[in-house]
Amino acid sequence: MNSLGLDASSTGESRRVEPTLRPDDFISAIPDPPSPWKELMGSFKHSIFPYGSFSAFKKQPVSGHFLSAMKRLFPILVWLRSYDLKLFKRDILAGLTLASLSIPQ
């Protein structure tokens, strides 16, 4: 049999040979989904260590580790210093608008 699926017999004639397919040819190995605990811990680790290792933390003191982890968990700690009254007024207006739309009439 050649690469085209043709069988050359001794008489010189060529005939096409169909490949035999088994049901196992169509089944792929599907991995089991992770447990909810592993999924939660993976999400937590990714939010604390987004680059997958401790290399960014090795150069920091222990207090720096804690502060960096808190900034990743609570982003408000990063932008709170630059938050001013003008932004607060806009946020209050947006909150009142959403509250008025979500209250059923």
N, CA, C and O of each residue as an XYZ file, in Angstrom:
420
protein
N       0.851     -1.159      0.000
C       0.000      0.000      0.000
C       0.900      1.227      0.000
O       1.877      1.277      0.747
N       0.582      2.213     -0.827
C       1.397      3.419     -0.877
C       0.756      4.530     -0.053
O      -0.236      4.299      0.639
N       1.318      5.734     -0.125
C       0.848      6.824      0.720
C      -0.529      7.338      0.320
O      -1.164      8.032      1.114
N      -1.008      7.028     -0.863
C      -2.334      7.470     -1.292
C      -3.423      6.476     -0.933
O      -4.593      6.725     -1.223
N      -3.083      5.378     -0.323
C      -4.062      4.373      0.044
C      -4.375      3.424     -1.102
O      -5.406      2.752     -1.101
N      -3.475      3.374     -2.084
C      -3.689      2.484     -3.229
C      -2.871      1.223     -3.040
O      -1.734      1.266     -2.570
N      -3.464      0.098     -3.414
C      -2.800     -1.189     -3.280
C      -2.450     -1.668     -4.684
O      -3.338     -1.917     -5.500
N      -1.176     -1.793     -4.959
C      -0.744     -2.265     -6.273
C      -0.614     -3.773     -6.214
O       0.241     -4.311     -5.511
N      -1.464     -4.441     -6.955
C      -1.411     -5.906     -6.968
C      -0.354     -6.371     -7.965
O       0.240     -5.566     -8.683
N      -0.134     -7.658     -7.996
C       0.885     -8.210     -8.887
C       0.468     -8.108    -10.354
O       1.310     -8.238    -11.243
N      -0.818     -7.878    -10.618
C      -1.271     -7.751    -12.002
C      -1.077     -6.351    -12.531
O      -1.296     -6.105    -13.717
N      -0.668     -5.419    -11.675
C      -0.422     -4.067    -12.125
C      -1.624     -3.149    -11.940
O      -1.529     -1.949    -12.196
N      -2.741     -3.694    -11.501
C      -3.918     -2.862    -11.287
C      -3.841     -2.232     -9.895
O      -3.291     -2.817     -8.962
N      -4.389     -1.059     -9.781
C      -4.419     -0.373     -8.493
C      -5.856     -0.279     -8.021
O      -6.756      0.073     -8.784
N      -6.054     -0.591     -6.774
C      -7.378     -0.444     -6.190
C      -7.223      0.295     -4.856
O      -6.208      0.181     -4.168
N      -8.270      1.057     -4.521
C      -8.222      1.860     -3.296
C      -8.647      1.004     -2.109
O      -9.662      0.309     -2.163
N      -7.851      1.064     -1.025
C      -8.155      0.329      0.192
C      -8.586      1.348      1.242
O      -7.830      2.256      1.588
N      -9.814      1.188      1.747
C     -10.330      2.101      2.770
C      -9.692      1.758      4.115
O      -9.592      0.585      4.474
N      -9.264      2.767      4.851
C      -8.716      2.496      6.183
C      -9.839      2.070      7.129
O     -10.969      2.547      7.027
N      -9.517      1.189      8.024
C     -10.522      0.756      8.991
C     -10.431      1.659     10.217
O      -9.357      1.853     10.786
N     -11.569      2.202     10.605
C     -11.631      3.088     11.764
C     -12.317      2.376     12.912
O     -13.333      1.704     12.735
N     -11.748      2.537     14.076
C     -12.323      1.949     15.283
C     -12.917      3.078     16.126
O     -12.501      4.229     15.994
N     -13.882      2.763     16.988
C     -14.443      3.812     17.862
C     -13.390      4.459     18.755
O     -13.532      5.624     19.124
N     -12.346      3.732     19.105
C     -11.299      4.294     19.950
C     -10.505      5.393     19.260
O      -9.839      6.185     19.926
N     -10.568      5.452     17.926
C      -9.838      6.474     17.182
C     -10.420      7.870     17.434
O      -9.731      8.870     17.233
N     -11.673      7.944     17.870
C     -12.336      9.231     18.043
C     -12.434      9.668     19.495
O     -12.955     10.750     19.769
N     -11.966      8.890     20.405
C     -12.033      9.219     21.820
C     -10.712      9.839     22.240
O      -9.642      9.268     22.034
N     -10.813     11.027     22.836
C      -9.605     11.664     23.335
C      -9.615     11.612     24.858
O     -10.666     11.521     25.491
N      -8.458     11.670     25.405
C      -8.337     11.614     26.860
C      -8.664     12.983     27.438
O      -7.904     13.931     27.241
N      -9.768     13.100     28.140
C     -10.181     14.351     28.750
C      -9.772     14.300     30.223
O     -10.155     13.382     30.947
N      -8.992     15.290     30.660
C      -8.558     15.259     32.055
C      -9.720     15.591     32.996
O     -10.670     16.276     32.619
N      -9.622     15.098     34.203
C     -10.629     15.409     35.208
C     -10.526     16.889     35.571
O      -9.420     17.425     35.642
N     -11.661     17.561     35.803
C     -11.589     18.973     36.203
C     -10.980     19.091     37.595
O     -11.078     18.165     38.400
N     -10.351     20.230     37.878
C      -9.763     20.396     39.209
C     -10.855     20.516     40.260
O     -11.971     20.946     39.969
N     -10.525     20.137     41.465
C     -11.488     20.248     42.565
C     -11.718     21.731     42.863
O     -10.861     22.561     42.559
N     -12.860     22.068     43.451
C     -13.112     23.482     43.768
C     -12.034     24.089     44.659
O     -11.686     25.260     44.506
N     -11.505     23.297     45.588
C     -10.450     23.814     46.466
C      -9.186     24.157     45.672
O      -8.584     25.207     45.894
N      -8.782     23.274     44.746
C      -7.586     23.540     43.940
C      -7.816     24.734     43.019
O      -6.904     25.527     42.787
N      -9.024     24.861     42.499
C      -9.329     25.987     41.633
C      -9.270     27.303     42.422
O      -8.738     28.300     41.935
N      -9.817     27.298     43.631
C      -9.785     28.487     44.480
C      -8.352     28.856     44.851
O      -7.969     30.024     44.779
N      -7.563     27.861     45.247
C      -6.179     28.139     45.630
C      -5.355     28.607     44.433
O      -4.487     29.469     44.569
N      -5.630     28.033     43.258
C      -4.926     28.481     42.060
C      -5.248     29.927     41.729
O      -4.365     30.693     41.341
N      -6.514     30.303     41.881
C      -6.919     31.684     41.649
C      -6.277     32.624     42.671
O      -5.831     33.720     42.333
N      -6.240     32.174     43.921
C      -5.621     32.976     44.978
C      -4.129     33.158     44.711
O      -3.612     34.270     44.813
N      -3.441     32.078     44.371
C      -2.001     32.166     44.096
C      -1.730     33.073     42.898
O      -0.751     33.820     42.888
N      -2.596     33.006     41.895
C      -2.392     33.847     40.709
C      -2.596     35.322     41.047
O      -1.913     36.182     40.492
N      -3.524     35.621     41.946
C      -3.735     37.023     42.299
C      -2.612     37.552     43.185
O      -2.275     38.734     43.109
N      -2.030     36.701     44.020
C      -0.923     37.131     44.883
C       0.393     37.119     44.127
O       1.178     38.061     44.228
N       0.640     36.063     43.373
C       1.892     35.900     42.630
C       1.567     35.757     41.146
O       1.553     34.636     40.639
N       1.304     36.852     40.431
C       0.847     36.744     39.041
C       1.881     36.169     38.078
O       1.525     35.705     36.995
N       3.139     36.194     38.456
C       4.168     35.678     37.550
C       4.558     34.252     37.867
O       5.491     33.720     37.266
N       3.866     33.625     38.794
C       4.056     32.211     39.079
C       5.215     31.859     39.995
O       5.486     30.677     40.205
N       5.897     32.834     40.537
C       7.012     32.490     41.413
C       7.182     33.573     42.471
O       6.501     34.599     42.457
N       8.083     33.322     43.359
C       8.378     34.260     44.424
C       9.528     35.197     44.048
O      10.015     35.930     44.908
N       9.973     35.195     42.801
C      11.168     35.952     42.431
C      11.011     37.446     42.684
O      11.986     38.111     43.035
N       9.802     37.992     42.513
C       9.605     39.417     42.757
C       9.676     39.739     44.247
O       9.981     40.872     44.620
N       9.400     38.761     45.096
C       9.373     38.994     46.534
C      10.692     38.706     47.218
O      10.875     39.090     48.374
N      11.603     38.053     46.555
C      12.864     37.665     47.203
C      13.684     38.878     47.635
O      14.418     38.818     48.622
N      13.557     39.976     46.895
C      14.375     41.148     47.178
C      13.736     42.075     48.205
O      14.354     43.056     48.619
N      12.505     41.778     48.622
C      11.787     42.648     49.552
C      11.881     42.124     50.982
O      12.040     40.923     51.200
N      11.782     43.027     51.949
C      11.688     42.559     53.339
C      10.313     41.929     53.575
O       9.425     42.036     52.729
N      10.144     41.281     54.712
C       8.896     40.575     55.016
C       7.712     41.537     55.008
O       6.632     41.187     54.532
N       7.906     42.742     55.531
C       6.806     43.720     55.520
C       6.425     44.086     54.087
O       5.258     44.357     53.804
N       7.389     44.095     53.199
C       7.116     44.364     51.783
C       6.309     43.255     51.145
O       5.475     43.512     50.276
N       6.549     42.022     51.567
C       5.771     40.883     51.071
C       4.296     41.074     51.419
O       3.413     40.918     50.576
N       4.056     41.418     52.692
C       2.697     41.568     53.175
C       1.986     42.718     52.457
O       0.845     42.571     52.019
N       2.662     43.855     52.340
C       2.069     45.026     51.700
C       1.781     44.754     50.218
O       0.730     45.140     49.708
N       2.695     44.105     49.548
C       2.496     43.780     48.140
C       1.319     42.818     47.954
O       0.529     42.973     47.022
N       1.205     41.833     48.832
C       0.081     40.894     48.748
C      -1.235     41.604     49.014
O      -2.230     41.330     48.343
N      -1.256     42.515     49.985
C      -2.493     43.252     50.281
C      -2.891     44.162     49.115
O      -4.076     44.306     48.815
N      -1.897     44.776     48.456
C      -2.206     45.625     47.301
C      -2.785     44.813     46.150
O      -3.625     45.311     45.400
N      -2.349     43.580     46.007
C      -2.903     42.740     44.952
C      -4.311     42.264     45.299
O      -5.150     42.127     44.409
N      -4.576     42.012     46.565
C      -5.909     41.563     46.971
C      -6.906     42.716     47.029
O      -8.075     42.543     46.684
N      -6.454     43.882     47.461
C      -7.324     45.048     47.607
C      -6.749     46.199     46.779
O      -5.951     46.980     47.298
N      -7.129     46.321     45.522
C      -6.570     47.371     44.653
C      -6.834     48.788     45.142
O      -6.143     49.717     44.723
N      -7.818     48.977     46.018
C      -8.088     50.315     46.542
C      -6.857     50.882     47.258
O      -6.679     52.100     47.300
N      -6.017     50.026     47.814
C      -4.809     50.484     48.499
C      -3.834     51.162     47.540
O      -3.013     51.977     47.961
N      -3.922     50.828     46.256
C      -3.023     51.422     45.268
C      -3.518     52.801     44.850
O      -2.743     53.757     44.824
N      -4.805     52.911     44.524
C      -5.298     54.173     43.979
C      -5.930     55.106     45.006
O      -6.356     56.202     44.643
N      -6.006     54.712     46.263
C      -6.641     55.546     47.273
C      -5.916     56.875     47.490
O      -6.559     57.890     47.759
N      -4.615     56.881     47.379
C      -3.841     58.119     47.610
C      -4.142     59.188     46.559
O      -4.076     60.381     46.858
N      -4.469     58.777     45.338
C      -4.742     59.759     44.281
C      -6.240     60.060     44.137
O      -6.636     60.788     43.226
N      -7.065     59.512     45.018
C      -8.512     59.731     44.975
C      -8.820     61.085     45.591
O      -8.344     61.388     46.685
N      -9.624     61.919     44.890
C      -9.937     63.242     45.414
C     -11.446     63.475     45.472
O     -12.234     62.603     45.106
N     -11.833     64.651     45.932
C     -13.239     64.982     46.136
C     -14.015     65.001     44.817
O     -15.186     64.620     44.782
N     -13.376     65.438     43.747
C     -14.040     65.489     42.435
C     -14.450     64.077     41.986
O     -15.553     63.881     41.476
N     -13.566     63.109     42.177
C     -13.895     61.724     41.826
C     -14.976     61.168     42.745
O     -15.825     60.385     42.317
N     -14.938     61.577     44.015
C     -15.938     61.101     44.967
C     -17.338     61.591     44.579
O     -18.304     60.834     44.662
N     -17.447     62.848     44.158
C     -18.744     63.387     43.726
C     -19.271     62.609     42.518
O     -20.460     62.300     42.448
N     -18.400     62.298     41.582
C     -18.817     61.526     40.399
C     -19.258     60.110     40.788
O     -20.224     59.582     40.239
N     -18.554     59.513     41.723
C     -18.929     58.167     42.165
C     -20.266     58.176     42.901
O     -21.063     57.251     42.740
N     -20.523     59.208     43.708
C     -21.817     59.324     44.391
C     -22.938     59.470     43.365
O     -23.981     58.828     43.494
N     -22.737     60.300     42.356
C     -23.746     60.491     41.318
C     -24.004     59.186     40.556
O     -25.152     58.850     40.267
N     -22.951     58.466     40.237
C     -23.110     57.173     39.549
C     -23.844     56.173     40.432
O     -24.703     55.438     39.946
N     -23.522     56.135     41.713
C     -24.195     55.228     42.631
C     -25.670     55.549     42.782
O     -26.500     54.640     42.818
N     -26.012     56.834     42.872
C     -27.417     57.227     42.976
C     -28.187     56.898     41.698
O     -29.348     56.493     41.748
N     -27.528     57.077     40.558
C     -28.167     56.739     39.286
C     -28.473     55.256     39.214
O     -29.581     54.872     38.840
N     -27.516     54.419     39.564
C     -27.754     52.968     39.537
C     -28.790     52.531     40.553
O     -29.593     51.637     40.285
N     -28.772     53.164     41.729
C     -29.765     52.814     42.748
C     -31.164     53.182     42.281
O     -32.109     52.426     42.508
N     -31.312     54.335     41.628
C     -32.646     54.737     41.166
C     -33.143     53.838     40.039
O     -34.350     53.642     39.900
N     -32.245     53.294     39.242
C     -32.665     52.401     38.158
C     -32.966     50.994     38.656
O     -33.777     50.287     38.058
N     -32.331     50.586     39.728
C     -32.526     49.204     40.197
C     -33.688     49.053     41.162
O     -34.116     47.930     41.431
N     -34.214     50.161     41.695
C     -35.369     50.065     42.593
C     -36.621     49.864     41.744
O     -36.930     50.697     40.893
N     -37.348     48.759     41.970
C     -38.550     48.506     41.167
C     -39.633     49.542     41.489
O     -39.798     49.966     42.633
N     -40.349     49.924     40.456
C     -41.395     50.944     40.655
C     -42.762     50.327     40.715
O     -43.754     51.038     40.877
